[in-house]
């Protein structure tokens, strides 16, 4: 904890512990609360539960460049598998979240230039659309939904309902946020924009009454919206 605290700073550590306590408490209590209606559940998860959980990623962001991020990814993935096997749903859910976040940060360490991130932001929407429409994601969610639930990260609302993000959704979310920090872009606005568009994705998916929408096009749009002018200047100058 000593080196992590040195990287994060005491205020960040305190903030992370406080927010994590609130988030864990909510995840413990939510399944036991009475049903408040579908529309209220959608609004709650999209604009309160999801941002409240993902703010942990923002607080822990200085850890993205640590050398132990690759081992941390592996350890968290193994813990997620172990917790799932023994039936510990809540620890498994947070381990999956941590593994996906660390994987995104580890993946970013392989990038050599901001242009690589921009290229990914332009490509992954099309890959995600094809995957959700007729590719692997469609096959899993339509025929083997339990498999999707085994790997997806849940964001709980009253009466046991939940919204889900797949591991790639969280991986690229973490990658774009860390990219903003690495190349001096707008970290705060990146978090706001990418988190907000994920919330909007949940609202749109429920309003359209579809099982799920490609989330990565929304994510890429949020990242480019927050940083497009800075990215353009950097690419032109280089």
C-alpha positions as MATLAB code, in Angstrom:
seq = 'XXXXXXXXXXXXXXXXXXXXXXXXXXXXXXXXXXXXXXXXXXXXXXXXXXXXXXXXXXXXXXXXXXXXXXXXXXXXXXXXXXXXXXXXXXXXXXXXXXXXXXXXXXXXXXXXXXXXXXXXXXXXXXXXXXXXXXXXXXXXXXXXXXXXXXXXXXXXXXXXXXXXXXXXXXXXXXXXXXXXXXXXXXXXXXXXXXXXXXXXXXXXXXXXXXXXXXXXXXXXXXXXXXXXXXXXXXXXXX';
ca = [
       0.000    0.000    0.000;
       2.985    2.289    0.620;
       4.066    2.708   -3.015;
       0.474    2.897   -4.247;
      -0.256    5.602   -1.701;
       2.837    7.491   -2.833;
       1.599    7.391   -6.424;
      -1.976    8.349   -5.603;
      -1.360   10.723   -2.717;
      -3.210   10.600    0.581;
      -6.267   12.614   -0.609;
      -6.777   10.242   -3.540;
      -6.391    7.169   -1.354;
      -8.894    8.579    1.132;
     -11.296    9.483   -1.682;
     -10.963    6.024   -3.242;
     -11.644    4.282    0.066;
     -14.660    6.499    0.783;
     -16.206    6.093   -2.671;
     -15.475    2.360   -2.730;
     -17.219    1.961    0.630;
     -20.313    3.738   -0.683;
     -20.319    1.714   -3.918;
     -19.917   -1.620   -2.124;
     -22.647   -0.660    0.345;
     -24.992    0.134   -2.543;
     -24.256   -3.158   -4.281;
     -25.004   -4.995   -1.040;
     -28.238   -3.117   -0.334;
     -29.680   -2.669   -3.848;
     -30.967   -6.244   -4.354;
     -33.001   -5.956   -1.155;
     -34.681   -2.642   -1.979;
     -38.237   -2.552   -3.379;
     -38.841   -2.165   -7.091;
     -39.147    1.523   -8.054;
     -40.277    1.149  -11.665;
     -38.397    0.484  -14.869;
     -37.928    4.100  -15.939;
     -36.577    5.096  -12.533;
     -34.243    2.098  -12.516;
     -32.886    3.065  -15.928;
     -32.295    6.668  -14.872;
     -30.732    5.552  -11.581;
     -28.256    3.143  -13.136;
     -27.390    5.417  -16.068;
     -26.764    8.635  -14.167;
     -26.008    7.604  -10.573;
     -24.832    3.998  -10.164;
     -22.694    3.841  -13.310;
     -20.916    7.190  -12.755;
     -20.618    6.519   -9.028;
     -18.838    3.245   -9.733;
     -16.667    4.460  -12.613;
     -15.424    7.472  -10.643;
     -13.208    4.896   -8.931;
     -11.366    4.538  -12.229;
     -10.765    8.281  -12.354;
      -9.490    8.409   -8.780;
      -7.104    5.483   -9.339;
      -5.933    6.802  -12.724;
      -2.330    7.641  -11.627;
      -1.756    3.894  -11.253;
      -2.147    3.315  -14.991;
       1.577    3.502  -15.735;
       2.812    1.295  -12.882;
       4.973   -1.663  -13.870;
       2.777   -4.023  -11.880;
      -0.274   -3.268  -14.022;
       0.234   -6.392  -16.162;
       0.508   -8.772  -13.160;
      -2.426   -6.954  -11.552;
      -4.529   -7.673  -14.631;
      -3.738  -11.374  -14.437;
      -4.297  -11.612  -10.683;
      -7.647   -9.823  -10.855;
      -8.794  -11.971  -13.784;
      -7.902  -15.131  -11.866;
      -9.675  -13.825   -8.777;
     -12.766  -13.069  -10.861;
     -12.730  -16.637  -12.153;
     -12.217  -18.087   -8.682;
     -14.945  -15.984   -7.095;
     -17.348  -16.914   -9.897;
     -16.640  -20.619   -9.472;
     -17.304  -20.524   -5.728;
     -20.400  -18.368   -6.202;
     -19.199  -15.097   -4.680;
     -21.010  -12.804   -7.064;
     -20.133   -9.398   -5.625;
     -16.357   -9.964   -5.249;
     -16.345  -11.514   -8.719;
     -18.072   -8.454  -10.148;
     -15.516   -6.037   -8.710;
     -12.632   -8.297   -9.692;
     -13.937   -8.311  -13.282;
     -14.184   -4.533  -13.192;
     -10.634   -4.208  -11.870;
      -9.263   -6.713  -14.372;
     -10.852   -4.906  -17.320;
      -9.599   -1.513  -16.116;
      -6.059   -2.804  -15.568;
      -6.133   -4.519  -18.950;
      -6.986   -1.217  -20.618;
      -4.157    0.545  -18.821;
      -1.724   -2.256  -19.611;
      -2.773   -2.220  -23.265;
      -2.068    1.517  -23.450;
       1.545    0.896  -22.456;
       2.026   -0.744  -25.866;
       1.014    2.450  -27.692;
       3.821    4.695  -28.890;
       1.882    7.756  -30.052;
      -1.423    9.541  -29.618;
      -2.218    8.775  -33.247;
      -2.486    5.104  -32.314;
      -5.239    5.933  -29.815;
      -7.070    8.015  -32.424;
      -6.846    5.140  -34.887;
      -8.336    2.780  -32.310;
     -11.097    5.294  -31.563;
     -11.978    5.374  -35.268;
     -11.861    1.607  -35.825;
     -13.483    0.040  -32.769;
     -16.967    1.510  -33.412;
     -17.230   -0.426  -36.681;
     -15.844   -3.608  -35.126;
     -18.297   -3.329  -32.239;
     -21.277   -2.653  -34.507;
     -20.484   -5.707  -36.635;
     -19.905   -7.853  -33.547;
     -23.198   -6.824  -31.922;
     -25.151   -7.026  -35.169;
     -23.971  -10.356  -36.575;
     -20.681  -11.268  -34.903;
     -19.515  -12.983  -31.689;
     -21.319  -10.604  -29.342;
     -24.620  -11.245  -31.123;
     -24.099  -15.002  -30.941;
     -23.277  -14.915  -27.239;
     -26.047  -12.547  -26.136;
     -28.738  -14.189  -28.258;
     -27.886  -17.863  -27.737;
     -25.630  -18.063  -24.704;
     -26.630  -15.117  -22.537;
     -25.400  -16.853  -19.387;
     -21.898  -16.813  -20.850;
     -22.184  -13.056  -21.305;
     -23.352  -12.641  -17.704;
     -20.350  -14.648  -16.519;
     -17.905  -12.098  -17.942;
     -19.908   -8.838  -17.944;
     -19.714   -6.226  -15.182;
     -23.047   -5.549  -13.471;
     -24.300   -2.199  -12.164;
     -27.113   -2.920   -9.743;
     -30.406   -1.158   -9.104;
     -33.243   -1.975   -6.654;
     -34.934   -5.377   -6.696;
     -31.913   -7.123   -8.209;
     -32.073   -5.643  -11.700;
     -28.850   -4.569  -13.385;
     -27.270   -2.981  -16.422;
     -24.180   -4.610  -17.874;
     -20.989   -3.556  -19.616;
     -18.830   -6.117  -21.348;
     -15.098   -6.351  -20.581;
     -14.122   -4.591  -23.859;
     -16.415   -1.677  -22.966;
     -14.584   -1.165  -19.672;
     -11.155   -1.919  -21.171;
     -11.399    0.816  -23.806;
     -13.037    3.172  -21.314;
      -9.970    2.852  -19.091;
      -7.623    3.069  -22.077;
      -9.093    6.357  -23.342;
      -9.056    7.876  -19.868;
      -5.418    6.923  -19.357;
      -4.572    8.181  -22.860;
      -5.975   11.584  -21.907;
      -3.681   11.617  -18.867;
      -0.634   10.358  -20.779;
      -0.813   12.908  -23.599;
      -2.013   15.878  -21.581;
      -5.584   15.959  -22.849;
      -8.678   16.885  -20.830;
      -8.852   14.109  -18.245;
     -11.858   15.477  -16.351;
     -13.881   16.191  -19.460;
     -12.903   12.812  -20.897;
     -14.304   11.097  -17.822;
     -17.490   13.179  -17.954;
     -18.037   12.650  -21.687;
     -17.277    8.925  -21.811;
     -19.255    8.165  -18.657;
     -22.198   10.243  -19.848;
     -22.358    8.545  -23.245;
     -22.382    5.147  -21.569;
     -25.322    6.312  -19.489;
     -27.050    7.529  -22.637;
     -26.389    4.141  -24.241;
     -28.300    2.460  -21.427;
     -31.205    4.899  -21.797;
     -31.363    4.499  -25.578;
     -31.166    0.701  -25.390;
     -34.100    0.609  -22.968;
     -36.118    3.208  -24.875;
     -35.641    1.223  -28.085;
     -36.474   -1.998  -26.198;
     -33.418   -3.849  -27.484;
     -31.281   -6.276  -25.546;
     -28.181   -4.169  -26.021;
     -26.491   -1.600  -28.197;
     -22.887   -1.318  -29.397;
     -21.351    0.798  -26.637;
     -17.953    1.492  -28.178;
     -19.225    3.917  -30.855;
     -20.661    6.050  -28.053;
     -17.392    5.744  -26.118;
     -15.235    6.824  -29.062;
     -17.560    9.753  -29.716;
     -17.264   10.869  -26.096;
     -13.459   10.684  -26.142;
     -13.159   12.591  -29.421;
     -15.789   15.128  -28.378;
     -13.854   15.975  -25.219;
     -10.456   16.165  -26.902;
     -10.955   16.589  -30.650;
      -9.449   20.064  -30.935;
      -6.395   19.181  -28.835;
      -5.853   15.962  -30.761;
      -6.066   17.822  -34.068;
      -3.442   20.343  -32.962;
      -1.102   17.622  -31.684;
      -1.375   15.588  -34.864;
      -0.853   18.624  -37.077;
       2.195   19.756  -35.119;
       3.752   16.299  -35.257;
];
